[in-house]
Amino acid sequence: MRTVASRCWSSLLLILLALCASGAHAASLRLERLDRQSAQPEEVLAGAYDQEFRKVDGTSIVIPRPAPQWWRVVLGDLPTDRALPQLVLSPPNQKRLEVWQPGEQTPSSRSAFGPESDLLHSARALVVPLNAGLKPGDVVYLRITSPNLIASELSVQPMATVHADDVYYARFRASVLVALFVVALMSFGYFAALREHGYAYLGITLLAQLANLVIEGGEVRVFPALAEFAMDRRTNIVINTAAVLTGIRFLMFFLQLQIQQPRVAKLLNVCSALLGGLLLVSVVHVTTFSAYFGNTVMLVAFGGIAVAICRGLRRRQLDAMYLLIAWAPVMVVLVAMVGGYQDWWAMPGWAIDGFPIGVAASGLGLMLGLTARLEQVRVDRDAAQRRWTYDKLTGVITRDAVEDMLRVNIEKAHAAGSPLSVVFVDIDHFKSINDLHGHSTGDEALRVVALRIRNWLPAGHLVARYGGDEMLLVLVGLNQREALVLAGALRETVSRNPLAIDGIVVPLGLSMGVADLQPGDSSQTLLRRADAALYRSKANGRARVTGYGVDGEIEGAG
């Protein structure tokens, strides 16, 4: 796990290094916009509206309406290398670009998807080569259509810079997508191994995010059938709704909201039901209301999760801390992006590329947090299992545990036709030891007797504290006669060595009752006969071993 996780983090570091590359050496240009909506290409190219073009600050292009908008580019200093300079619009953000160069009546068209996509370049930008012979002051006309208000930057760059940026972008996207896919694959692997459905929720969420990134980033355009599918408006709604829905279910599982915060869990269950309904409807049909409804429900759900995180932090829940740390990168990027889209501030250059990095890092962080929590659950479960299995004072098996083990061994003995015996052991006059020497001495007597029995008993047999000072031995593979011999030798070994504590010598005597397994026996009937044999040992003066006869009679061994 640590090796795989470290590789994932190494991939993310490589991504950050890839971001250090920039499209430097861009040529200067002046950008002007025409707000007239009804302008026709022949009129614009003839200069009919040249006086209406208004200069814009910078080189950022935002289309405020779904209708096509005209732009005029006045070229400045052009690159001086031998290759043709390239007009670059980055990122595309689903825009369609038409370019008329001087003397042309037919535009060069580019878009992220469809027949106008340019597979010679990466999906990071729409690239159109400028004609040879262009000089500073020449004018290039653009008509751009955009379904959203997301800004793109226009520049003129040397071919070498475009190629270098394409290579860096390809490395960056490959690193992000592979890292995200690996984390998703690891999540499903943990789900298959541990059967913890939280891993499945996380894996589905990451795959949905991966699909969304592939569509938004344009990588899917190399597959024509998938590209057509990606251009369907329903695709975006369905994938994003599925990602949010499974993400909510994962976070509910991760924060254990059903137990820790049931009110928040109820709110998120309602949000999940609404998103599930939207998902089913969107497979068939979507409207402008679909995105609004989904975003509203998502904001309500994220608000509930934020409340849950705050409450968890106040309660010092480690899960809430993991979630806060994992979510922080994505939240910072989303805030920067939303503010940029709403024109509250300039869009940071790292925001668009930072989003997929944040998604991958958050997925890995959440998976590591979930793994840490499950590891703690396993440790707690093992500790509880050990407390249930072993007696704290004596270190031998507890009554509940040995009863389960006895039932299993009886089933095996019946199936194989092999012998099995049980022995009840009682410390003689144990109450007197407590009364005369104190309970601490009595506890020490119990511990020493259990230790001597456990060390003396051959491997493969079981010794348990059955209650008070009474112990139970399960002798696997021994019939009653063999069990009587072993029990007699054990009694002699323990009894001949009295207990010495703080200069006080405490004699230890044992009484035992033996019974072996008979056809049709259950654990209850077998233990009942052994208990009857122990009772007879006590009744006959203690310090002896007694076996229960097959015919119901008692046979003794001194």
C-alpha positions in Angstrom: 0.0 0.0 0.0 2.7 2.5 0.9 4.7 1.7 -2.3 1.7 2.3 -4.5 0.7 5.4 -2.6 4.2 6.8 -2.9 4.2 6.2 -6.6 0.9 8.1 -6.9 2.4 11.1 -5.0 5.5 11.0 -7.2 3.2 11.2 -10.3 1.5 14.2 -8.8 4.9 15.9 -8.2 5.7 15.3 -11.9 2.5 17.0 -12.8 3.5 20.1 -10.8 6.8 20.1 -12.6 5.0 19.9 -15.9 3.0 23.0 -15.0 6.2 25.0 -14.8 6.3 25.1 -18.6 4.6 28.1 -20.1 3.9 29.3 -23.6 6.5 32.1 -23.6 7.6 34.2 -26.5 4.1 35.0 -27.7 3.9 37.8 -30.2 2.1 41.1 -29.5 -1.4 41.8 -30.8 -4.3 44.2 -30.4 -7.8 42.7 -29.8 -11.0 44.4 -30.8 -14.6 43.3 -30.5 -17.8 43.9 -32.6 -21.0 43.9 -30.6 -23.3 43.9 -33.6 -25.1 40.5 -33.7 -26.4 40.5 -37.3 -23.1 41.1 -39.1 -22.5 38.8 -42.2 -19.0 37.6 -43.2 -18.9 39.4 -46.5 -19.9 42.7 -44.8 -17.3 42.3 -42.0 -14.5 41.3 -44.4 -15.4 44.3 -46.7 -14.8 46.7 -43.7 -18.4 47.8 -43.3 -18.2 47.6 -39.6 -14.5 48.6 -39.0 -15.6 51.7 -37.1 -17.8 49.7 -34.7 -15.0 47.4 -33.5 -14.0 48.4 -29.9 -10.6 47.7 -28.4 -10.6 45.4 -25.4 -8.0 45.3 -22.6 -5.7 42.4 -22.8 -6.2 39.2 -24.9 -8.9 37.5 -23.0 -12.0 36.4 -25.1 -15.4 36.0 -23.4 -18.5 35.4 -25.4 -21.5 36.9 -23.5 -24.2 35.2 -25.6 -24.6 31.9 -27.4 -24.7 33.7 -30.8 -21.4 34.0 -32.8 -19.4 37.1 -32.0 -16.9 38.9 -34.3 -13.4 39.9 -33.2 -10.6 41.7 -35.1 -7.0 41.0 -34.4 -4.4 43.6 -35.3 -1.1 41.9 -35.5 2.0 43.3 -33.8 5.6 41.9 -33.9 5.5 38.4 -35.4 7.9 35.5 -34.5 11.0 35.5 -36.7 11.7 31.8 -36.9 11.3 30.0 -40.2 8.1 28.2 -39.3 4.8 29.9 -39.8 3.4 31.8 -36.7 0.4 30.2 -35.1 -2.8 31.8 -33.9 -3.6 30.1 -30.6 -6.9 30.2 -28.6 -6.4 28.5 -25.2 -8.1 26.8 -23.5 -10.9 26.0 -26.1 -13.7 25.6 -23.5 -16.1 24.2 -26.1 -15.6 27.2 -28.4 -15.8 27.1 -32.2 -13.2 29.3 -33.9 -13.4 30.7 -37.5 -10.5 32.6 -38.8 -10.3 34.9 -42.0 -6.8 35.9 -42.9 -6.1 38.8 -45.4 -7.4 38.0 -48.8 -9.4 34.9 -47.8 -13.1 34.5 -48.3 -13.3 31.0 -46.7 -12.4 30.7 -43.0 -10.2 28.1 -41.3 -12.4 26.5 -38.7 -11.4 24.8 -35.5 -13.4 23.2 -32.6 -12.5 20.8 -29.8 -14.8 18.0 -31.1 -16.2 16.9 -34.4 -14.8 17.1 -37.9 -13.3 20.5 -37.3 -11.0 19.3 -34.5 -7.3 19.4 -35.2 -5.6 16.1 -34.1 -2.1 17.5 -35.1 -2.2 19.5 -31.9 -3.2 18.7 -28.3 -6.6 19.5 -27.0 -5.2 22.4 -24.9 -5.9 25.0 -27.6 -7.4 25.7 -31.0 -4.5 26.4 -33.4 -4.6 28.0 -36.8 -1.4 28.6 -38.8 -1.1 32.2 -40.1 -0.2 32.7 -43.8 3.3 33.6 -44.9 4.0 37.2 -45.6 1.9 38.7 -42.8 3.4 41.7 -41.3 2.7 43.9 -38.2 -0.5 45.9 -38.7 -2.2 43.3 -40.7 -5.8 42.4 -39.6 -7.2 38.9 -39.0 -11.0 38.5 -38.4 -12.4 35.9 -36.0 -15.9 34.7 -35.5 -16.2 32.7 -32.2 -19.2 30.8 -30.9 -19.2 29.7 -27.2 -21.9 27.9 -25.1 -20.5 29.4 -21.9 -18.9 32.4 -20.4 -15.5 30.8 -19.7 -12.6 33.0 -20.9 -10.0 31.9 -23.4 -6.7 33.6 -24.2 -5.7 34.6 -27.7 -2.0 34.7 -28.7 0.3 34.4 -31.7 3.2 32.0 -31.0 6.1 30.4 -32.9 5.5 26.8 -34.0 8.3 25.6 -31.6 6.5 27.1 -28.7 3.2 25.5 -29.7 4.9 22.1 -30.0 6.6 22.5 -26.7 3.4 23.5 -25.0 1.6 20.5 -26.6 4.3 18.1 -25.3 4.1 19.6 -21.8 0.3 19.5 -21.9 0.3 15.8 -23.0 2.6 14.9 -20.2 0.6 16.8 -17.7 -2.7 15.3 -18.8 -1.3 11.8 -19.0 0.1 12.1 -15.5 -3.2 13.4 -14.0 -5.4 10.9 -15.8 -3.2 7.9 -15.1 -2.9 8.9 -11.4 -6.6 9.3 -11.1 -7.2 6.0 -12.9 -4.7 4.2 -10.6 -6.4 5.6 -7.5 -9.8 4.5 -8.8 -8.4 1.1 -9.6 -6.9 0.8 -6.2 -10.3 1.7 -4.6 -12.0 -1.1 -6.5 -9.2 -3.5 -5.5 -9.7 -2.6 -1.9 -13.4 -3.1 -2.3 -12.9 -6.5 -3.8 -10.5 -7.5 -1.0 -12.3 -5.9 2.0 -15.9 -5.8 0.9 -16.2 -2.2 2.2 -18.7 -0.5 0.0 -17.1 2.9 0.8 -14.2 2.0 -1.5 -16.8 1.2 -4.3 -18.4 4.6 -3.9 -15.0 6.3 -4.0 -14.0 4.3 -7.1 -17.2 5.2 -9.0 -16.8 8.8 -8.1 -13.2 8.9 -9.3 -14.1 7.2 -12.6 -17.0 9.7 -13.2 -14.5 12.5 -12.5 -12.1 10.8 -14.9 -14.7 10.6 -17.6 -15.6 14.3 -17.1 -12.0 15.4 -17.3 -11.4 13.3 -20.5 -14.4 15.0 -22.1 -13.7 18.5 -20.9 -10.0 18.2 -21.8 -10.7 16.9 -25.3 -8.8 13.6 -25.1 -12.0 11.7 -26.1 -12.0 13.4 -29.5 -9.6 10.8 -30.9 -12.5 8.3 -30.8 -15.2 9.6 -33.2 -18.0 7.6 -31.6 -17.1 8.8 -28.1 -16.6 12.3 -29.3 -20.2 12.4 -30.6 -21.4 10.9 -27.3 -19.4 13.6 -25.4 -21.0 16.4 -27.4 -24.5 15.3 -26.3 -25.7 17.7 -23.6 -27.1 14.8 -21.6 -23.6 13.3 -21.2 -22.3 16.2 -19.1 -25.4 16.2 -16.8 -25.4 12.4 -16.4 -21.7 12.1 -15.6 -21.6 15.0 -13.2 -24.8 14.0 -11.4 -23.4 10.4 -11.0 -20.1 11.8 -9.7 -21.9 14.0 -7.1 -24.3 11.3 -6.1 -21.7 8.6 -5.5 -19.4 11.3 -3.9 -22.2 12.1 -1.3 -22.7 8.4 -0.5 -18.9 8.0 0.0 -18.7 11.0 2.3 -21.6 9.7 4.3 -19.8 6.4 4.7 -16.5 8.1 5.4 -17.8 10.3 8.1 -20.2 7.6 9.5 -23.0 10.1 9.4 -25.8 7.6 9.9 -24.4 7.0 13.4 -22.5 10.2 14.2 -24.8 12.8 12.7 -28.2 11.3 11.8 -29.9 14.6 11.0 -27.2 15.5 8.4 -27.5 12.0 7.1 -31.3 12.4 6.5 -30.6 15.6 4.6 -28.0 13.9 2.4 -30.4 10.9 1.9 -33.0 13.4 0.5 -30.4 15.0 -1.7 -29.3 11.6 -2.9 -32.8 10.6 -3.8 -33.3 13.9 -5.8 -30.0 13.4 -7.6 -30.9 9.8 -8.4 -34.2 11.0 -9.9 -32.4 13.7 -11.9 -29.9 11.0 -13.2 -32.7 8.8 -14.4 -34.6 11.6 -16.1 -31.4 13.0 -17.7 -30.6 9.8 -19.5 -33.7 10.5 -21.6 -34.0 14.2 -21.7 -32.4 17.4 -20.2 -33.4 21.0 -20.1 -31.9 24.2 -18.8 -33.6 23.5 -15.6 -31.7 20.2 -15.2 -28.3 21.8 -14.6 -29.9 24.4 -12.3 -31.7 21.8 -10.2 -28.6 19.6 -10.0 -26.3 22.4 -9.0 -28.8 23.6 -6.3 -29.1 20.1 -4.8 -25.3 19.7 -5.0 -24.8 23.0 -3.1 -27.3 22.0 -0.4 -25.6 18.6 0.0 -22.1 20.2 0.1 -23.4 22.6 2.7 -24.6 19.6 4.8 -21.2 18.0 4.4 -19.4 21.2 5.5 -21.6 21.3 8.6 -20.7 17.6 9.3 -17.0 18.3 8.9 -17.2 21.3 11.3 -19.0 19.2 13.9 -16.6 16.4 13.4 -13.6 18.7 13.9 -15.2 20.0 17.2 -15.5 16.4 18.3 -11.9 15.8 17.2 -12.8 13.1 14.7 -9.8 12.0 12.7 -12.1 11.3 9.7 -13.2 14.9 9.5 -9.6 16.1 9.6 -8.7 13.7 6.7 -11.6 14.9 4.7 -10.8 18.6 5.3 -7.2 18.1 4.2 -8.2 16.0 1.1 -10.9 18.5 0.1 -8.8 21.6 0.6 -7.0 21.5 -2.8 -10.2 21.0 -4.8 -12.0 23.6 -2.8 -9.3 26.3 -3.3 -9.2 25.6 -7.1 -13.0 25.6 -7.4 -13.3 29.0 -5.6 -10.6 30.4 -7.8 -12.4 29.1 -10.9 -15.9 30.2 -9.9 -14.6 33.6 -9.1 -12.9 33.8 -12.4 -16.0 32.6 -14.3 -18.2 35.2 -12.5 -15.6 37.9 -13.2 -15.1 38.6 -9.5 -11.3 38.5 -10.2 -8.9 37.5 -12.9 -8.8 33.8 -13.5 -5.5 32.4 -12.1 -3.4 30.7 -14.7 -3.0 27.6 -12.5 -6.8 27.2 -11.8 -7.8 25.3 -15.0 -4.9 22.9 -14.8 -5.0 22.7 -11.0 -8.5 21.3 -11.0 -7.6 17.8 -12.3 -4.5 17.7 -10.0 -6.8 18.6 -7.0 -9.2 15.8 -8.0 -6.5 13.2 -8.2 -4.8 14.4 -5.0 -8.1 14.5 -3.1 -9.0 11.0 -4.4 -5.7 9.6 -3.1 -6.0 11.5 0.2 -9.5 10.2 0.8 -8.5 6.7 0.0 -5.5 6.9 2.4 -7.8 8.4 5.0 -10.3 5.6 4.5 -7.5 3.0 4.7 -6.2 4.5 7.9 -9.7 4.4 9.4 -10.3 0.8 8.4 -6.8 -0.1 9.8 -7.9 1.3 13.1 -11.1 -0.6 12.9 -9.2 -3.8 12.3 -6.9 -3.1 15.2 -9.9 -2.4 17.5 -11.6 -5.5 16.2 -8.5 -7.7 16.8 -8.2 -6.3 20.3 -11.9 -7.0 21.0 -11.5 -10.5 19.5 -8.5 -11.1 21.7 -10.4 -9.9 24.8 -13.2 -12.2 23.9 -10.9 -15.2 23.2 -8.4 -14.9 26.1 -9.0 -14.5 29.8 -7.3 -11.3 31.1 -6.2 -12.9 34.4 -5.0 -16.3 33.4 -4.2 -15.8 29.7 -6.1 -19.0 28.7 -9.2 -19.2 26.5 -12.4 -17.7 27.8 -15.6 -19.7 28.3 -17.5 -18.2 25.3 -14.5 -18.9 23.0 -13.9 -22.5 24.1 -17.6 -23.3 23.8 -17.4 -22.3 20.1 -14.1 -24.2 19.6 -15.6 -27.3 21.3 -18.6 -27.3 19.0 -16.3 -27.1 16.0 -14.1 -29.9 17.3 -17.1 -32.1 18.1 -18.4 -31.7 14.5 -15.0 -32.7 13.1 -14.7 -35.7 15.5 -18.2 -37.0 14.6 -17.4 -36.6 10.9 -14.0 -38.3 11.1 -15.0 -40.9 13.8 -12.1 -39.8 15.9 -12.0 -39.6 19.8 -12.3 -36.5 21.9 -12.5 -35.9 25.6 -13.1 -33.1 28.0 -11.8 -32.5 31.5 -13.3 -30.2 34.1 -10.6 -29.0 36.6 -11.4 -27.4 40.0 -8.9 -26.0 42.5 -9.6 -27.7 45.8 -10.6 -25.4 48.7 -10.2 -22.3 46.6 -12.6 -20.3 48.8 -10.3 -21.0 51.8 -7.3 -19.6 49.9 -9.2 -16.4 49.3 -10.4 -16.2 52.9 -7.0 -17.0 54.5 -4.6 -15.2 52.2 -6.7 -12.6 50.3 -8.1 -12.4 46.8 -4.7 -11.3 45.3 -3.3 -14.7 46.4 -6.3 -16.5 45.1 -5.8 -14.7 41.7 -2.2 -15.7 41.7 -3.1 -19.3 42.5 -5.5 -19.3 39.5 -2.8 -17.7 37.2 -0.1 -20.2 38.3 -2.4 -23.2 37.9 -3.5 -22.1 34.4 0.1 -21.4 33.4 1.3 -24.9 34.6 -1.6 -26.6 32.8 -1.0 -24.7 29.6 2.8 -25.3 29.6 2.4 -29.0 30.5 -0.5 -29.8 28.1 0.7 -31.2 24.7 0.1 -29.0 21.6 -3.2 -29.4 19.9 -5.3 -29.5 23.1 -7.2 -26.5 24.6 -7.3 -25.1 28.1 -9.9 -22.5 29.2 -11.1 -20.7 32.2 -14.7 -21.9 32.4 -15.8 -19.8 35.5 -14.4 -18.8 38.9 -11.7 -21.3 39.7 -13.0 -23.9 37.3 -11.1 -24.8 34.1 -12.0 -26.9 31.1 -9.6 -29.0 29.0 -10.5 -30.2 25.5 -8.3 -33.1 24.6 -8.5 -33.6 20.8 -7.8 -37.2 19.6 -7.9 -38.8 23.1 -10.5 -41.4 24.3 -11.6 -41.5 28.0 -8.9 -43.9 29.1 -6.1 -41.9 27.5 -7.7 -38.7 29.0 -7.8 -40.2 32.5 -4.1 -41.1 32.3 -3.2 -37.6 31.1 -5.4 -35.9 33.7 -3.9 -38.0 36.5 -0.4 -37.1 35.5 -1.3 -33.4 35.2 -2.9 -33.4 38.7 0.2 -35.0 40.2 2.5 -32.4 38.4 0.5 -29.4 39.6 -0.2 -30.7 43.1 3.4 -31.6 44.0 4.6 -28.0 43.7 2.8 -25.7 46.2 2.4 -22.0 45.5 4.8 -19.7 47.4 3.9 -16.0 47.7 5.7 -13.6 50.1 7.0 -16.5 52.2 3.6 -18.1 52.4 3.3 -21.7 51.1 -0.2 -22.4 49.6 -0.9 -26.0 48.7 -2.6 -26.6 45.4 -4.9 -29.6 45.0 -6.9 -30.4 41.9 -10.2 -32.3 41.4 -11.0 -33.4 37.9 -13.9 -34.9 36.0 -13.4 -36.6 32.6 -15.9 -37.6 29.8 -15.3 -38.6 26.2 -17.4 -38.0 23.1 -20.1 -40.6 22.3 -22.1 -41.0 19.1 -24.9 -38.4 19.0 -23.2 -36.2 21.7 -23.6 -32.4 21.6 -21.3 -30.1 23.5 -24.0 -29.7 26.2 -24.4 -33.5 26.8 -20.6 -34.0 26.8 -20.0 -31.2 29.3 -22.9 -32.4 31.5 -21.2 -35.8 31.9 -17.8 -34.3 32.6 -19.4 -32.0 35.2 -21.1 -35.0 36.9 -17.7 -36.7 37.0 -16.1 -33.6 38.7 -19.0 -33.5 41.2 -18.2 -37.2 42.1 -14.5 -36.3 42.5 -15.4 -33.6 45.0 -17.9 -35.8 46.8 -15.3 -38.6 47.2 -12.8 -36.4 49.0 -11.3 -34.2 46.3 -7.7 -34.4 45.0 -8.7 -37.1 42.5 -9.6 -37.7 38.8 -13.0 -39.3 38.0 -14.2 -40.5 34.6 -17.8 -40.8 33.5 -18.7 -44.4 32.4 -20.3 -45.1 29.1 -23.2 -46.9 30.8 -23.8 -44.0 33.1 -21.8 -45.3 36.0 -18.9 -43.4 37.5 -15.4 -44.9 37.4 -12.6 -43.3 39.4 -8.9 -42.7 39.3 -7.0 -41.6 42.4 
